[in-house]
Amino acid sequence: MSIQISTKVKKLKPSASIAAKQRVIELEAEGRKIFDFCVGEPDFSTPENIMNAGIAAMRAGDTHYTGSAGILPLRKAIASKLQRDNAVTYDPSEIVVANGAKQLIYELFSATLEPGDEVIVPAPYWVSYPDIVALGGGVPIVVSCGPEDRFKLTPAALEAAITDKTRWVIINSPSNPTGAIYSKDEWQALTEVLLLHPKVSVLTDEIYEHITYEGARNITPVAVDDRLKDRCVIVNGMSKAYAMTGWRIGFAAGPRHVMQAVTKLLGQSTTCPCSFAQTAAIEALEGSQEPVQEMLASYATRRSMTVDGLNQIAGISCVKPQGAFYAFADVRNLLGSVAPDGSKIETDLDLVNYLLEEASAATMDGTSYGSPGFLRISFAASEATISQGLEAIANAVAKLKPALVEA
Ligand SMILES: Cc1ncc(COP(=O)(O)O)c(C=O)c1O
């Protein structure tokens, strides 16, 4: 008899963005030039000063296991960063470092959920949240937040979603995939609801914190209302701001007993994050922030190109994201249209497949983010890819015959 796979893993969907990346790799291996708008990571190299710090650490013999919560100098640097950037005070003992923000979210839910506990996941959501919640034994409760609410959870929708079983609500600001950022007033309004429900905690995923535009700023809820401190966990990391996705360094800050439980799990799973990547992360946080500003300037140009280009295509509309590097385009007006080969574009996934075939443009379907009728277009791509790819998309969309309006 062959080895059995557990029910929880059989139910698990492969990460949609990782599957899309795989498809692009396969098509490119066949010799096709693909305009890749699926990318979920900076296309820049890690800044020199950070790489040098990692290399120097390796040469100095920093190549061994570390403590499971991460090295103290890094946790101190994170505490200083939280004070400096977010105006919140955490002791290094309330901070845990792991192999990326994703691992921390996974361990946090494993450490805190009982079977059947509910976690509110506002949609559009980062593709991994519902599956990570389910793997932790919880039940993701998806709450749709449409363009009319600028894709954000309203206090009324939060209140309506809370039940006796609710343990967490996840807020991702700036958001992947919409770029939406919760303002101080919006946090205050959500806090009013949360204070009525002491059993509900907040996971705030701030991984895109430094990638914001036109003066928009990430605000962490504990800075808005200190009463949330004993039931809020901040998750953040080095991946996006410092172009360090492969170094796998993320961090969480929260109540000490929760961080201790997460550390216990880490000790029995990955032991610790990479030793020299932790030293490099200190340089990222404490060294020059100029490279971040240079990358930001480039994202800002690409954002304008992408949003303006999309809005020029009949049938597509797109608001300017306040943060992150994704445009979340409304393509509902294209659904029901007919492709040149006579096939009907019924869903956003059909449109993704059509654009891949007809325009060699790889995009992500909104359905994977809990929001059918939208496409996620990453602009962490070169300006050439953006201008040529959008032109190819415009040409492909122009070939679609509009939906027949039935009398
Ligand atoms: C919203 C969000 N949270 C977390 C992560 C994971 O980041 P890390 O590389 O630190 O695991 C991502 C990566 O795409 C993300 O988009």
The ligand as a Gaussian input file, in Angstrom:
#p B3LYP/6-31G(d) Opt

LIG

0 1
 C        0.391000      40.028000       2.046000
 C        1.588000      39.158000       2.173000
 N        1.933000      38.704000       3.383000
 C        2.998000      37.920000       3.548000
 C        3.789000      37.548000       2.475000
 C        4.956000      36.626000       2.722000
 O        6.131000      37.301000       2.895000
 P        7.475000      36.551000       3.308000
 O        8.356000      36.549000       2.105000
 O        8.042000      37.377000       4.431000
 O        7.115000      35.177000       3.769000
 C        3.461000      37.987000       1.181000
 C        4.256000      37.561000       0.021000
 O        3.818000      37.607000      -1.114000
 C        2.330000      38.826000       1.038000
 O        1.987000      39.302000      -0.181000

